[in-house]
Amino acid sequence: MGRLDNKVAIITGGASGIGESMADLFAQEGAIVIAADINEAALEKVSQKQNINGMKLNVASDEDWAALAKEVNERFGKIDILVNNAGISSEKPYDQINIEDWQKMLSINGFGPFAGMKHVAPYMAAQKKGSIINISSYTALIGQGLNHYSASKGAVRALSKAAATTFGRQGVRVNALFPGIIETPMTQALSTSKDLLDRLVQATPLQRLGLPIDIAQAALFLASDESSYITGSEIVIDGGYSAQ
Ligand SMILES: NC(=O)c1ccc[n+]([C@@H]2O[C@H](COP(=O)([O-])OP(=O)(O)OC[C@H]3O[C@@H](n4cnc5c(N)ncnc54)[C@H](O)[C@@H]3O)[C@@H](O)[C@H]2O)c1
C-alpha cells in the first residue's frame, strides 16, 4: 500500500528539480500526479512516466489556474494535494533591481501560489479535505540576499499562515517548506562557483548541500494523512544552515 493511494496531486514546476522529484515520489506512493509547468519540452519528458500527467500552466496567470483546476477536477474527479513549487530565482543585487524585475518575480513566486490556493482550495473544501504545501526558502527566514527573490519567498511564508487559518475550517491544511541550497537546475544556473559551494558546505552543520529528494520526503509527509493534524506549520530543510 502506498502512502498516497487514490490521491490526486497537482505539483507546479513538476517538470524539473525539486518538483520532478516530488512527482516521482508521489507517483511511487500511489498518487495520480499532475505535473503543471510552463516548460512544454520538459513536460513531455515527465509525462512518459507512469501516473504522471503533464499539463501546461503559467502560475502567474489567474485564467490558467482557473482552467487547470477545473480540468483536473473533471478528469480525475477531485483534487487532494496541491504543491505550489514552481518558481524563478535571481541573484541581482538590490541596487540593480527595477520595477519590471520586481513585478515578474512577485507574479510568479508570489501571485502563483496565491492563485493556486484561490482556485484549488474550493475543490478541496467541497470534499472537506485537502493538503496544500507551499515552497518558500531559507532566504525568507534569515537576513541573506537582499533582493526580490527573498521578498517573494517572504510573501509565500505569510500567505501560507494566512491560508491555514482561512481554509482550516473547511478541512484544508496549508503548510510551508523552507529549503536551503538544493542541487537542482535552478542552483546550477546561478553563478555560484565551486569555491563558494565548498564554503557553503563548510558552513552547513550537516556538511552537505540538499538534494531534491530531501524536500520531496517532507512534502510526502505533509501530503499524506500522517500529518492530518498539522496545518500552518513550517519545516526548514537546510542541513541546519539557518539555525546558526
Ligand atoms: N534549488 C534551491 O536551492 C532552492 C532553495 C530554496 C527554495 N527553492 C524553491 O524550490 C522551488 C523549485 O526550485 P528548483 O530548484 O527545483 O528549480 P527548477 O528551476 O529546477 O524548477 C522550477 C520549475 O518551475 C517551472 N516554472 C518557472 N516559472 C513558471 C511559471 N510561470 N509557471 C509554471 N511553471 C514555472 C520551471 O519551468 C521549472 O520546471 C522554487 O520555488 C524555488 O524557489 C529552491
The ligand as an SDF file (V2000), in Angstrom:
LIG
                    3D

 44 48  0  0  0  0  0  0  0  0999 V2000
   17.1410   24.9000   -5.5440 N   0  0  0  0  0  0  0  0  0  0  0  0
   17.2600   25.5570   -4.4050 C   0  0  0  0  0  0  0  0  0  0  0  0
   18.3660   25.7090   -3.8540 O   0  0  0  0  0  0  0  0  0  0  0  0
   16.0400   26.1320   -3.7600 C   0  0  0  0  0  0  0  0  0  0  0  0
   16.1700   26.6780   -2.4530 C   0  0  0  0  0  0  0  0  0  0  0  0
   15.0620   27.2250   -1.8350 C   0  0  0  0  0  0  0  0  0  0  0  0
   13.8270   27.2260   -2.4910 C   0  0  0  0  0  0  0  0  0  0  0  0
   13.7330   26.7050   -3.7470 N   0  0  0  0  0  0  0  0  0  0  0  0
   12.4270   26.7510   -4.4120 C   0  0  0  0  0  0  0  0  0  0  0  0
   12.0410   25.4660   -4.8210 O   0  0  0  0  0  0  0  0  0  0  0  0
   11.2100   25.5670   -5.9820 C   0  0  0  0  0  0  0  0  0  0  0  0
   11.7310   24.6360   -7.0660 C   0  0  0  0  0  0  0  0  0  0  0  0
   13.0400   25.0330   -7.4270 O   0  0  0  0  0  0  0  0  0  0  0  0
   14.0550   24.1290   -8.2570 P   0  0  0  0  0  0  0  0  0  0  0  0
   15.4040   24.3610   -7.6760 O   0  0  0  0  0  0  0  0  0  0  0  0
   13.5400   22.7380   -8.3980 O   0  0  0  0  0  0  0  0  0  0  0  0
   14.0160   24.9080   -9.6600 O   0  0  0  0  0  0  0  0  0  0  0  0
   13.9700   24.4150  -11.1860 P   0  0  0  0  0  0  0  0  0  0  0  0
   14.3620   25.6120  -11.9710 O   0  0  0  0  0  0  0  0  0  0  0  0
   14.7190   23.1440  -11.3570 O   0  0  0  0  0  0  0  0  0  0  0  0
   12.4160   24.1160  -11.3930 O   0  0  0  0  0  0  0  0  0  0  0  0
   11.4640   25.1380  -11.3880 C   0  0  0  0  0  0  0  0  0  0  0  0
   10.3230   24.7300  -12.3160 C   0  0  0  0  0  0  0  0  0  0  0  0
    9.3390   25.7800  -12.2800 O   0  0  0  0  0  0  0  0  0  0  0  0
    8.8950   25.9860  -13.6100 C   0  0  0  0  0  0  0  0  0  0  0  0
    8.3630   27.3430  -13.7720 N   0  0  0  0  0  0  0  0  0  0  0  0
    9.0530   28.5240  -13.7670 C   0  0  0  0  0  0  0  0  0  0  0  0
    8.2170   29.5410  -13.9920 N   0  0  0  0  0  0  0  0  0  0  0  0
    6.9600   29.0020  -14.1340 C   0  0  0  0  0  0  0  0  0  0  0  0
    5.6830   29.5470  -14.3880 C   0  0  0  0  0  0  0  0  0  0  0  0
    5.4960   30.8650  -14.5690 N   0  0  0  0  0  0  0  0  0  0  0  0
    4.6190   28.7030  -14.4310 N   0  0  0  0  0  0  0  0  0  0  0  0
    4.7890   27.3780  -14.2730 C   0  0  0  0  0  0  0  0  0  0  0  0
    5.9840   26.8000  -14.0580 N   0  0  0  0  0  0  0  0  0  0  0  0
    7.0610   27.6090  -13.9830 C   0  0  0  0  0  0  0  0  0  0  0  0
   10.1350   25.7560  -14.4830 C   0  0  0  0  0  0  0  0  0  0  0  0
    9.7790   25.5050  -15.8300 O   0  0  0  0  0  0  0  0  0  0  0  0
   10.7630   24.5590  -13.7780 C   0  0  0  0  0  0  0  0  0  0  0  0
   10.2810   23.3430  -14.3050 O   0  0  0  0  0  0  0  0  0  0  0  0
   11.2170   27.0540   -6.3840 C   0  0  0  0  0  0  0  0  0  0  0  0
   10.0670   27.6950   -5.8640 O   0  0  0  0  0  0  0  0  0  0  0  0
   12.4530   27.5830   -5.6890 C   0  0  0  0  0  0  0  0  0  0  0  0
   12.3900   28.9680   -5.4320 O   0  0  0  0  0  0  0  0  0  0  0  0
   14.8120   26.1660   -4.3900 C   0  0  0  0  0  0  0  0  0  0  0  0
  1  2  1  0
  2  3  2  0
  2  4  1  0
  4  5  1  0
  4 44  2  0
  5  6  2  0
  6  7  1  0
  7  8  2  0
  8  9  1  0
  8 44  1  0
  9 10  1  0
  9 42  1  0
 10 11  1  0
 11 12  1  0
 11 40  1  0
 12 13  1  0
 13 14  1  0
 14 15  2  0
 14 16  1  0
 14 17  1  0
 17 18  1  0
 18 19  2  0
 18 20  1  0
 18 21  1  0
 21 22  1  0
 22 23  1  0
 23 24  1  0
 23 38  1  0
 24 25  1  0
 25 26  1  0
 25 36  1  0
 26 27  1  0
 26 35  1  0
 27 28  2  0
 28 29  1  0
 29 30  1  0
 29 35  2  0
 30 31  1  0
 30 32  2  0
 32 33  1  0
 33 34  2  0
 34 35  1  0
 36 37  1  0
 36 38  1  0
 38 39  1  0
 40 41  1  0
 40 42  1  0
 42 43  1  0
M  CHG  2   8   1  16  -1
M  END
$$$$
